[in-house]
C-alpha cells in the first residue's frame, strides 16, 4: 500500500484525502489492506471537538473483544418487522413485554374523558355596565 507520492501507507497514519470533488478530509487511516491502493481503507476524520482521552482510562479494542463472553447477542441483526412485533403482542397480549393491555388503555381513556367532563369551565367575564351619562 502506498500513497500518491509513493510513500508506504500504514493503518493509523494521519492522512489528507484530496478528492477530485468536495473538500479535503484530514483523518486517521484505518482498515486498509495491503495489496490494494484503490478504494482501500477508511478515514476517521479529525474534528476540533474530538475527545481528548486519558490513555490510562482506555483499552485496546482487541482486549475488550477478547474479554467479552461468547454468548453476546448479535446487535447487527435487523430489528423485528412490524408483523413480527404484532405476532409477539398477539401471543401474550403485550403483558410479557411490559406493555399495558388494550383493556387497561381503554380504562385510562375513559377515566380521562370523565375528568374532562367534570372539569370546571372558565367563567366568562361580564362586560361592565355602562355608567349613566352626566
C-alpha positions in Angstrom: 0.0 0.0 0.0 1.4 3.3 -1.0 0.2 6.9 -1.1 0.0 9.0 -4.3 3.6 10.2 -3.8 4.9 6.6 -3.3 5.3 6.7 0.5 4.3 3.4 2.2 0.9 3.6 3.8 0.0 2.1 7.2 -3.1 1.9 9.2 -3.0 4.6 11.9 -1.3 7.2 9.7 -2.6 10.8 9.7 -3.7 11.4 6.1 -5.1 14.1 3.9 -7.6 13.0 1.2 -7.7 15.4 -1.7 -10.7 14.1 -3.7 -11.5 15.1 -7.2 -14.7 16.6 -5.9 -15.6 18.1 -2.5 -13.4 19.4 0.3 -10.2 17.8 1.5 -10.5 15.5 4.5 -7.9 15.1 7.3 -8.1 12.0 9.4 -6.7 8.7 10.5 -6.3 5.8 8.0 -7.8 2.5 9.2 -8.9 -0.8 7.8 -6.6 -0.6 4.8 -5.4 -3.9 3.4 -2.0 -4.5 1.8 -2.1 -5.2 -1.9 -4.7 -2.7 -2.9 -4.2 1.0 -3.4 -7.7 1.9 -4.7 -10.8 2.2 -2.6 -8.8 0.7 0.3 -9.4 1.5 3.9 -11.3 4.2 5.6 -10.6 7.6 7.1 -11.7 8.7 10.6 -12.0 12.5 10.2 -10.3 14.6 12.9 -12.6 17.1 14.4 -11.9 20.0 16.7 -14.3 18.5 19.3 -12.8 15.0 19.2 -12.5 13.6 22.7 -9.1 14.0 24.4 -8.7 10.7 26.3 -6.6 9.9 29.3 -5.0 6.7 28.0 -5.0 5.2 31.5 -8.8 5.1 31.1 -8.7 3.4 27.6 -8.4 -0.2 26.5 -7.4 -1.5 23.1 -10.4 -2.8 21.2 -8.9 -6.2 20.7 -8.6 -6.6 24.6 -12.2 -5.6 25.0 -13.4 -8.1 22.4 -11.3 -10.9 24.0 -12.9 -10.2 27.4 -16.5 -10.5 26.1 -18.3 -13.7 26.8 -19.0 -15.9 23.8 -22.8 -15.6 24.0 -23.1 -11.8 23.4 -26.2 -11.2 21.4 -25.7 -10.1 17.8 -26.9 -6.5 17.7 -26.1 -6.3 14.0 -29.2 -8.3 13.2 -32.0 -6.3 11.7 -34.8 -5.1 14.0 -38.0 -7.1 14.0 -40.6 -6.2 11.4 -44.0 -4.8 12.3 -45.5 -8.2 11.6 -43.1 -9.9 14.0 -43.8 -7.4 16.7 -47.5 -7.8 16.2 -47.2 -11.6 16.5 -45.4 -11.1 19.8 -48.1 -8.8 21.1 -50.9 -11.1 19.9 -49.3 -14.1 21.5 -49.2 -12.6 25.1 -51.4 -9.5 24.9 -48.3 -7.4 25.4 -48.2 -8.2 29.1 -44.9 -10.1 29.0 -43.3 -7.2 27.1 -44.4 -4.8 29.9 -47.0 -3.1 27.8 -50.5 -2.3 29.0 -53.3 -4.4 27.7 -56.0 -2.9 25.4 -58.4 -3.0 28.3 -56.0 -1.0 30.5 -55.7 1.6 27.8 -59.5 1.8 27.3 -59.9 2.3 31.1 -57.4 5.1 31.2 -59.0 6.8 28.2 -62.5 6.5 29.8 -61.1 8.0 33.1 -59.5 10.9 31.2 -62.8 11.6 29.5 -64.6 11.7 32.9 -62.1 14.1 34.3 -62.5 16.3 31.2 -66.4 16.2 31.5 -66.4 17.4 35.1 -63.6 19.8 34.9 -64.6 23.4 35.8 -65.2 25.5 32.8 -63.8 29.0 32.7 -66.2 31.8 33.6 -66.6 34.4 31.0 -66.2 37.9 32.4 -69.3 40.1 32.0 -68.8 43.5 30.4 -69.0 46.3 32.9 -72.3 48.1 32.9 -72.3 51.4 31.1 -72.3 54.4 33.5 -75.1 56.9 33.1 -74.3 59.9 31.1 -73.9 63.1 33.3 
